[in-house]
Amino acid sequence: MLGLDRRAARYAWTVFLIVLLVGLVYVVRTTLFVFALAVLFAHLLSPLVNFLDRVLPSSRTRTPALGLTYVILVAVLTLVGIQIGTRVVEQANNLSQRLPQMLASLEKPREVSSTPLGSLKEQILVRAQTEIASRSSDIVGALSKAGLKALTVAGNLIYVVIIPVVAFFLLKDGHLIRDSFLDMVEDGQRRALVAEVLAEAHQVLAHYIRALVLLSLATFTAYSIFFAINGLSYAILLAAMAALLEFIPTLGPLTAAIVILVVSGISGAPVLGTLIFLLVYRVFQDYVLSPHFMGQGVELHPLLVLFGVFAGSEVAGIAGAFISIPVLALARILFLRLRRARREAELASAPATSLRS
């Protein structure tokens, strides 16, 4: 009809719908990111909610367990804010005030030792300090931009309230949402496949967010202890920053290491010892802690992780970099399940074909 092939028109319509869906996702990416954080937050709290739901007197809903979970969460965050948050703010203010003086001291000439080994060491230190001093304006400018960025984030603190609220409803009615979604799928193999995908996605997301929290806590503990023993100034500030950056795969720990080395250099702390510690801890975390905490939950090749982080950061900045790994893990689950279902269907149809022949 009208010279149009029906199959070509169907394919063109499908491509148009996919492009439209991708465009819609890009437009509402901020809202989707908030709901994604709420989903991860709900998975993080679900073990405690399930435990309290079993311990508390029987009830028709999980509301009492949820309420007690949020009370415990607020109490823990308050305690952490008092014990650690105040010290982080104090050290951050101290660093911002002393930073110009530290950078100015790097510009002073140093005396070079007469011995060959000492001369080489002094030349390396002088060269490093010269580079840092020459970038002093860039560092101060970056800190100023970071402060403006913090003010911008502070203007979006409404999300700090929205995410726990959305997570509350997900924890309360998550099973009902799942059942309603499955009701839209016809009975049979397709419905069983969707149920398996949802169950595996639930396990992967829960495992991933809990592993990230444990890795972040391990990083904060190890860094704060080493920095305190090594006499590095602003130990709690740097450890807290490194712990938060653990939530951004690959780029986060690298950024934290660079900042820690720069602060060590301008504050007069032993840079070589700090560098050795960072390298040793990174090897320990990548080959011992991370495999133990992550287990078999997220099986992604490092190149795919790098691609996801860079692509996610281009689409949605830091939020995209953070959410890229769960998205890739879910895409991997869906691909493997669909491939397995296709193979099972081919094996099931093979005997029938052989019998006809």
ChimeraX attribute file (.defattr): number of C-alpha atoms within 10 A of each C-alpha:
attribute: neighborCount
match mode: 1-to-1
recipient: residues
	/A:1	5
	/A:2	4
	/A:3	5
	/A:4	8
	/A:5	9
	/A:6	10
	/A:7	9
	/A:8	10
	/A:9	11
	/A:10	11
	/A:11	11
	/A:12	12
	/A:13	12
	/A:14	12
	/A:15	12
	/A:16	12
	/A:17	12
	/A:18	12
	/A:19	12
	/A:20	12
	/A:21	12
	/A:22	11
	/A:23	12
	/A:24	11
	/A:25	13
	/A:26	13
	/A:27	11
	/A:28	10
	/A:29	16
	/A:30	14
	/A:31	12
	/A:32	13
	/A:33	16
	/A:34	17
	/A:35	17
	/A:36	17
	/A:37	21
	/A:38	24
	/A:39	23
	/A:40	23
	/A:41	22
	/A:42	26
	/A:43	24
	/A:44	20
	/A:45	19
	/A:46	18
	/A:47	12
	/A:48	16
	/A:49	24
	/A:50	15
	/A:51	12
	/A:52	17
	/A:53	20
	/A:54	13
	/A:55	10
	/A:56	12
	/A:57	9
	/A:58	10
	/A:59	11
	/A:60	6
	/A:61	11
	/A:62	18
	/A:63	16
	/A:64	16
	/A:65	22
	/A:66	22
	/A:67	13
	/A:68	16
	/A:69	21
	/A:70	15
	/A:71	11
	/A:72	13
	/A:73	13
	/A:74	12
	/A:75	12
	/A:76	12
	/A:77	12
	/A:78	13
	/A:79	12
	/A:80	12
	/A:81	13
	/A:82	11
	/A:83	11
	/A:84	15
	/A:85	17
	/A:86	12
	/A:87	16
	/A:88	20
	/A:89	13
	/A:90	14
	/A:91	18
	/A:92	15
	/A:93	12
	/A:94	12
	/A:95	17
	/A:96	13
	/A:97	11
	/A:98	11
	/A:99	18
	/A:100	15
	/A:101	12
	/A:102	18
	/A:103	23
	/A:104	12
	/A:105	14
	/A:106	22
	/A:107	16
	/A:108	12
	/A:109	10
	/A:110	12
	/A:111	10
	/A:112	14
	/A:113	13
	/A:114	10
	/A:115	9
	/A:116	10
	/A:117	10
	/A:118	12
	/A:119	14
	/A:120	14
	/A:121	14
	/A:122	17
	/A:123	16
	/A:124	12
	/A:125	15
	/A:126	19
	/A:127	12
	/A:128	15
	/A:129	22
	/A:130	17
	/A:131	13
	/A:132	19
	/A:133	20
	/A:134	14
	/A:135	13
	/A:136	19
	/A:137	13
	/A:138	12
	/A:139	17
	/A:140	15
	/A:141	12
	/A:142	12
	/A:143	13
	/A:144	13
	/A:145	12
	/A:146	12
	/A:147	12
	/A:148	12
	/A:149	12
	/A:150	12
	/A:151	11
	/A:152	11
	/A:153	12
	/A:154	12
	/A:155	10
	/A:156	11
	/A:157	10
	/A:158	10
	/A:159	17
	/A:160	12
	/A:161	10
	/A:162	14
	/A:163	19
	/A:164	17
	/A:165	13
	/A:166	18
	/A:167	24
	/A:168	22
	/A:169	14
	/A:170	19
	/A:171	21
	/A:172	18
	/A:173	13
	/A:174	15
	/A:175	11
	/A:176	11
	/A:177	12
	/A:178	13
	/A:179	11
	/A:180	11
	/A:181	13
	/A:182	17
	/A:183	11
	/A:184	9
	/A:185	13
	/A:186	10
	/A:187	10
	/A:188	8
	/A:189	11
	/A:190	13
	/A:191	16
	/A:192	14
	/A:193	16
	/A:194	17
	/A:195	17
	/A:196	15
	/A:197	19
	/A:198	17
	/A:199	12
	/A:200	17
	/A:201	20
	/A:202	16
	/A:203	13
	/A:204	21
	/A:205	23
	/A:206	21
	/A:207	20
	/A:208	23
	/A:209	21
	/A:210	18
	/A:211	21
	/A:212	20
	/A:213	17
	/A:214	16
	/A:215	20
	/A:216	20
	/A:217	18
	/A:218	15
	/A:219	24
	/A:220	22
	/A:221	15
	/A:222	14
	/A:223	23
	/A:224	21
	/A:225	14
	/A:226	15
	/A:227	20
	/A:228	13
	/A:229	10
	/A:230	14
	/A:231	12
	/A:232	21
	/A:233	17
	/A:234	22
	/A:235	23
	/A:236	25
	/A:237	22
	/A:238	23
	/A:239	25
	/A:240	21
	/A:241	21
	/A:242	25
	/A:243	25
	/A:244	18
	/A:245	20
	/A:246	23
	/A:247	19
	/A:248	21
	/A:249	19
	/A:250	15
	/A:251	16
	/A:252	19
	/A:253	21
	/A:254	17
	/A:255	15
	/A:256	21
	/A:257	19
	/A:258	12
	/A:259	15
	/A:260	23
	/A:261	18
	/A:262	16
	/A:263	20
	/A:264	20
	/A:265	21
	/A:266	20
	/A:267	21
	/A:268	13
	/A:269	17
	/A:270	14
	/A:271	19
	/A:272	12
	/A:273	10
	/A:274	21
	/A:275	16
	/A:276	11
	/A:277	16
	/A:278	19
	/A:279	12
	/A:280	11
	/A:281	17
	/A:282	17
	/A:283	12
	/A:284	12
	/A:285	17
	/A:286	11
	/A:287	11
	/A:288	12
	/A:289	18
	/A:290	15
	/A:291	14
	/A:292	12
	/A:293	18
	/A:294	19
	/A:295	13
	/A:296	12
	/A:297	18
	/A:298	19
	/A:299	14
	/A:300	13
	/A:301	9
	/A:302	10
	/A:303	9
	/A:304	11
	/A:305	19
	/A:306	17
	/A:307	15
	/A:308	22
	/A:309	24
	/A:310	16
	/A:311	15
	/A:312	20
	/A:313	17
	/A:314	13
	/A:315	13
	/A:316	17
	/A:317	13
	/A:318	16
	/A:319	19
	/A:320	22
	/A:321	26
	/A:322	23
	/A:323	22
	/A:324	23
	/A:325	23
	/A:326	19
	/A:327	16
	/A:328	17
	/A:329	20
	/A:330	19
	/A:331	13
	/A:332	16
	/A:333	20
	/A:334	19
	/A:335	13
	/A:336	13
	/A:337	17
	/A:338	15
	/A:339	12
	/A:340	13
	/A:341	15
	/A:342	12
	/A:343	12
	/A:344	12
	/A:345	12
	/A:346	11
	/A:347	11
	/A:348	11
	/A:349	11
	/A:350	11
	/A:351	11
	/A:352	10
	/A:353	9
	/A:354	8
	/A:355	7
	/A:356	6
	/A:357	6
